[in-house]
């Protein structure tokens, strides 16, 4: 693989980091400066995929019920709602963003920013009206991720971060992190986790290895497979499919032809945070950035520069 050409292509983008591993070996490493490798940085919605891993671990350990369990087991106010659709919301609906709440993630009155300004985030989400029957349509919603973090804490008897330390961060050797909390002390499920690029790479490697790390099976291979399996089409303008707080997509160097197709799943966070896992090539790619607004790089770095190089290996 021509990493020199990749280095030249991404140099003008001023990314925070770009790491690529192949068969467990680091084959490409780029940082903006010498401090970036050791610095914690906000991974934004990649937090959702970390939360998904924690929920799978809790299910494996029998601490959390099956995905088809109704959310009202944890939030009785849903069972008491006059809208019967709320009573039908399951953990699976929360994981796949198909709970049915009326929600506009970054605007309007039912939104992520309004939730974060409310005194009780979970209540804010539960009080939102329904737009669809559960399971009908995906609507990207960081509020349901907050519900899942609260559910994890209820089910395990420990905070989301403490559970992560014991069953995920500890085994992976992730010692330094930051994780924000809501006004009730529930760790943010949809954003707010701070990690180093190298730790994101280890997280991706765990999924590449079907949940096994060194000699320990941290997550069952069955739940790894199910959580990254396409469950629903994403809503426009986002492309791809959605699993359990993971995105799924494919790339072909020549769309509409018999050219080999590169399939992958990935965690995605606002502002350029990504963890891509390409099972067929035993490859993990981590991209981090910190540019927003007018300074934000609009290019899809993975699909424009990295995926074409990877596709040559098929």
C-alpha positions as CSV (number, residue, x, y, z in Angstrom):
1,X,0.0,0.0,0.0
2,X,1.4,3.4,-1.0
3,X,1.5,5.2,2.3
4,X,3.8,8.0,1.0
5,X,1.0,9.1,-1.3
6,X,-1.5,9.0,1.6
7,X,0.8,11.2,3.7
8,X,1.1,13.7,0.9
9,X,-2.7,13.7,0.3
10,X,-3.7,14.3,3.9
11,X,-0.9,16.8,4.8
12,X,-2.9,19.9,3.7
13,X,-5.9,18.8,5.8
14,X,-4.1,19.4,9.1
15,X,-5.8,16.4,10.8
16,X,-5.2,15.8,14.4
17,X,-4.3,12.2,13.7
18,X,-4.5,9.4,11.2
19,X,-3.6,5.8,12.3
20,X,-3.9,2.6,10.3
21,X,-3.2,-0.9,11.6
22,X,-3.1,-4.0,9.5
23,X,-3.2,-7.5,11.1
24,X,-2.6,-5.9,14.4
25,X,0.5,-4.0,13.4
26,X,0.6,-0.2,13.1
27,X,1.4,0.6,9.4
28,X,0.7,4.3,9.2
29,X,0.9,7.0,11.9
30,X,0.3,10.7,11.5
31,X,-0.1,13.4,14.1
32,X,-0.5,17.1,13.7
33,X,2.3,17.7,16.2
34,X,4.3,15.8,18.9
35,X,1.7,16.5,21.6
36,X,-1.3,15.1,19.9
37,X,-0.5,11.4,20.5
38,X,-0.7,11.8,24.2
39,X,-3.5,14.3,24.5
40,X,-7.1,13.4,25.4
41,X,-9.6,14.8,22.9
42,X,-13.3,14.7,22.7
43,X,-14.5,11.9,20.4
44,X,-18.1,13.2,20.2
45,X,-20.6,10.6,18.9
46,X,-17.9,7.9,18.7
47,X,-19.0,7.7,22.4
48,X,-22.1,6.0,21.1
49,X,-20.1,3.0,19.8
50,X,-18.2,2.7,23.1
51,X,-21.6,2.7,24.9
52,X,-22.7,0.0,22.5
53,X,-19.7,-2.1,23.5
54,X,-20.6,-1.7,27.2
55,X,-24.2,-2.7,26.7
56,X,-23.1,-5.8,24.9
57,X,-20.7,-6.7,27.8
58,X,-23.6,-6.2,30.2
59,X,-25.8,-8.5,28.2
60,X,-23.0,-11.1,28.0
61,X,-22.7,-11.0,31.8
62,X,-26.4,-11.3,32.3
63,X,-26.6,-7.9,33.9
64,X,-28.8,-6.4,31.2
65,X,-31.9,-8.2,29.7
66,X,-32.3,-9.1,26.0
67,X,-32.5,-6.3,23.4
68,X,-36.2,-7.0,22.9
69,X,-37.0,-6.0,26.5
70,X,-39.2,-2.9,26.8
71,X,-37.6,0.3,28.0
72,X,-40.5,0.8,30.4
73,X,-38.8,-1.8,32.7
74,X,-36.3,1.0,33.4
75,X,-38.5,4.0,32.9
76,X,-42.0,3.3,34.3
77,X,-43.3,6.7,33.0
78,X,-43.2,5.2,29.5
79,X,-45.7,2.5,30.6
80,X,-47.9,5.2,32.1
81,X,-47.9,7.3,28.9
82,X,-51.2,8.0,27.2
83,X,-49.4,7.3,23.9
84,X,-49.4,3.5,23.6
85,X,-46.4,3.7,21.2
86,X,-44.1,4.7,24.0
87,X,-45.0,1.5,25.9
88,X,-43.7,-0.5,22.9
89,X,-40.2,1.0,22.9
90,X,-37.5,-1.6,23.4
91,X,-33.8,-1.6,24.1
92,X,-33.3,-2.6,20.5
93,X,-35.2,0.4,19.3
94,X,-33.0,2.6,21.4
95,X,-29.8,0.9,20.1
96,X,-30.9,1.3,16.4
97,X,-32.3,4.9,16.8
98,X,-35.8,3.7,15.9
99,X,-37.6,4.6,19.1
100,X,-40.0,6.9,17.2
101,X,-39.5,10.1,19.2
102,X,-40.1,13.3,17.4
103,X,-36.5,14.7,17.4
104,X,-34.3,17.0,15.3
105,X,-30.8,16.5,16.6
106,X,-29.4,19.9,16.0
107,X,-32.4,22.2,15.7
108,X,-36.0,22.8,16.7
109,X,-37.6,22.3,20.0
110,X,-36.9,18.5,20.2
111,X,-33.2,18.5,19.9
112,X,-29.9,17.6,21.4
113,X,-28.9,21.2,22.3
114,X,-32.2,21.8,24.2
115,X,-31.7,18.5,26.1
116,X,-28.3,19.6,27.3
117,X,-29.8,22.9,28.6
118,X,-32.6,21.2,30.5
119,X,-32.4,20.4,34.2
120,X,-33.1,16.7,33.7
121,X,-32.0,15.2,30.4
122,X,-33.7,11.8,30.7
123,X,-37.1,13.5,31.6
124,X,-36.6,15.8,28.6
125,X,-36.3,12.8,26.2
126,X,-39.1,10.8,27.7
127,X,-41.5,13.7,27.5
128,X,-40.9,14.2,23.7
129,X,-43.9,13.3,21.6
130,X,-43.8,10.4,19.2
131,X,-43.5,10.8,15.5
132,X,-43.5,7.1,14.5
133,X,-44.3,3.7,15.8
134,X,-41.1,2.2,17.3
135,X,-39.1,0.3,14.7
136,X,-40.6,2.2,11.8
137,X,-37.9,4.7,10.9
138,X,-34.4,5.8,12.1
139,X,-34.2,9.3,13.6
140,X,-30.7,10.2,14.8
141,X,-31.2,11.0,18.5
142,X,-28.5,11.5,21.2
143,X,-31.3,11.5,23.7
144,X,-31.9,7.8,23.4
145,X,-28.2,7.2,23.9
146,X,-28.5,9.1,27.2
147,X,-31.4,6.7,28.1
148,X,-29.1,3.7,27.3
149,X,-26.4,5.1,29.6
150,X,-28.9,5.5,32.4
151,X,-30.2,2.0,31.7
152,X,-26.7,0.6,32.0
153,X,-26.1,2.3,35.3
154,X,-29.5,1.0,36.6
155,X,-28.8,-2.5,35.5
156,X,-25.2,-2.8,36.7
157,X,-25.4,-0.8,39.9
158,X,-22.4,1.3,38.9
159,X,-21.8,4.3,36.7
160,X,-21.2,3.9,33.0
161,X,-17.6,5.1,33.4
162,X,-16.9,2.7,36.3
163,X,-18.4,-0.2,34.4
164,X,-16.1,0.8,31.4
165,X,-13.1,0.9,33.7
166,X,-13.7,-2.6,34.9
167,X,-14.8,-4.4,31.8
168,X,-13.5,-2.5,28.8
169,X,-11.0,0.3,29.5
170,X,-9.0,-1.8,32.1
171,X,-8.5,-4.8,29.9
172,X,-7.6,-2.6,26.9
173,X,-5.1,-0.7,29.0
174,X,-6.9,2.6,28.7
175,X,-5.9,4.4,31.8
176,X,-6.5,8.1,30.9
177,X,-9.9,9.3,29.8
178,X,-12.5,11.9,30.6
179,X,-16.3,11.4,30.5
180,X,-18.9,14.1,31.0
181,X,-22.1,13.7,33.0
182,X,-25.6,15.1,32.9
183,X,-27.1,17.0,35.9
184,X,-28.1,13.8,37.5
185,X,-24.6,12.3,37.2
186,X,-25.4,10.0,34.3
187,X,-22.4,9.7,32.0
188,X,-23.2,11.1,28.5
189,X,-24.2,8.2,26.2
190,X,-24.1,10.1,22.9
191,X,-21.0,12.2,23.3
192,X,-18.6,13.6,25.9
193,X,-16.0,10.9,26.1
194,X,-12.4,12.0,25.7
195,X,-9.7,9.5,24.6
196,X,-6.3,9.4,22.8
197,X,-6.1,8.3,19.2
198,X,-4.1,5.2,20.1
199,X,-6.9,4.1,22.5
200,X,-9.4,4.5,19.7
201,X,-7.3,2.2,17.6
202,X,-7.3,-0.4,20.4
203,X,-11.1,-0.1,20.5
204,X,-11.3,-0.7,16.8
205,X,-8.9,-3.7,17.1
206,X,-11.2,-5.2,19.7
207,X,-14.0,-5.2,17.2
208,X,-11.7,-6.4,14.4
209,X,-10.9,-9.4,16.6
210,X,-14.6,-10.2,17.2
211,X,-14.4,-9.0,20.8
212,X,-11.2,-10.9,21.8
213,X,-8.3,-9.0,23.4
214,X,-5.1,-10.9,24.1
215,X,-6.4,-14.1,25.8
216,X,-9.8,-12.7,27.0
217,X,-13.1,-12.6,25.2
218,X,-14.3,-9.2,26.4
219,X,-17.4,-9.2,24.2
220,X,-19.0,-12.3,22.7
221,X,-18.4,-12.7,19.0
222,X,-22.2,-13.2,18.6
223,X,-23.0,-9.8,20.0
224,X,-20.1,-8.1,18.2
225,X,-21.5,-9.5,14.9
226,X,-25.1,-8.5,15.8
227,X,-24.2,-5.0,16.9
228,X,-22.4,-4.1,13.6
229,X,-24.9,-5.8,11.4
230,X,-27.1,-3.4,9.4
231,X,-30.4,-3.0,11.1
232,X,-32.0,0.0,9.4
233,X,-31.3,2.5,6.6
234,X,-30.0,5.8,7.8
235,X,-32.1,8.9,7.3
236,X,-31.1,11.5,4.6
237,X,-28.7,13.2,4.2
238,X,-26.6,10.6,6.0
239,X,-25.5,7.7,3.9
240,X,-25.0,4.1,4.9
241,X,-26.8,1.7,7.3
242,X,-27.1,1.6,11.0
243,X,-26.6,-1.1,13.6
244,X,-26.4,-0.8,17.4
245,X,-24.9,2.6,17.5
246,X,-22.5,1.7,14.7
247,X,-22.6,2.8,11.1
248,X,-22.2,0.3,8.2
249,X,-21.2,1.2,4.6
250,X,-19.3,-0.1,1.6
251,X,-16.9,1.4,-1.1
252,X,-16.3,0.5,-4.7
253,X,-13.6,2.1,-6.8
254,X,-16.0,2.0,-9.8
255,X,-19.6,2.1,-8.7
256,X,-22.0,0.2,-10.8
257,X,-19.4,-2.2,-12.1
258,X,-18.0,-5.6,-11.0
259,X,-15.2,-3.9,-9.2
260,X,-14.5,-5.4,-5.7
261,X,-16.5,-3.9,-2.9
262,X,-14.9,-2.9,0.3
263,X,-17.3,-3.4,3.3
264,X,-16.7,-1.8,6.6
265,X,-18.4,-0.6,9.8
266,X,-17.4,2.5,11.7
267,X,-17.9,4.9,14.7
268,X,-18.5,8.5,13.7
269,X,-18.3,11.6,15.7
270,X,-18.9,15.3,14.9
271,X,-15.9,17.3,13.7
272,X,-14.0,14.5,12.1
273,X,-13.8,11.6,14.7
274,X,-13.9,8.1,13.1
275,X,-13.0,4.5,13.8
276,X,-13.2,2.4,10.7
277,X,-13.0,-1.4,10.9
278,X,-12.4,-3.3,7.6
279,X,-12.7,-7.1,8.5
280,X,-11.8,-8.5,5.1
281,X,-8.4,-6.7,5.1
282,X,-7.7,-7.0,8.9
283,X,-7.5,-3.2,9.0
284,X,-8.5,-0.5,11.4
285,X,-8.4,3.2,10.6
286,X,-8.6,6.0,13.1
287,X,-9.1,9.7,12.1
288,X,-9.4,12.6,14.6
289,X,-9.8,16.3,14.0
290,X,-11.0,19.4,15.8
291,X,-12.1,21.8,13.2
292,X,-15.7,23.1,13.2
293,X,-17.8,25.5,11.3
294,X,-16.1,27.4,8.5
295,X,-12.8,25.8,9.4
296,X,-14.1,22.3,9.2
297,X,-12.7,20.0,6.4
298,X,-15.6,19.0,4.3
299,X,-13.8,16.1,2.5
300,X,-14.6,12.5,3.4
301,X,-11.0,11.6,4.2
302,X,-11.6,7.9,4.4
303,X,-13.6,7.5,1.2
304,X,-11.6,9.9,-0.8
305,X,-8.0,8.9,0.0
306,X,-7.9,5.8,2.3
307,X,-10.6,3.5,0.9
308,X,-9.3,3.6,-2.7
309,X,-5.9,2.5,-1.4
310,X,-7.4,-0.3,0.7
311,X,-9.6,-1.4,-2.2
312,X,-6.4,-2.1,-4.2
313,X,-5.7,-4.9,-1.7
314,X,-8.9,-6.8,-2.5
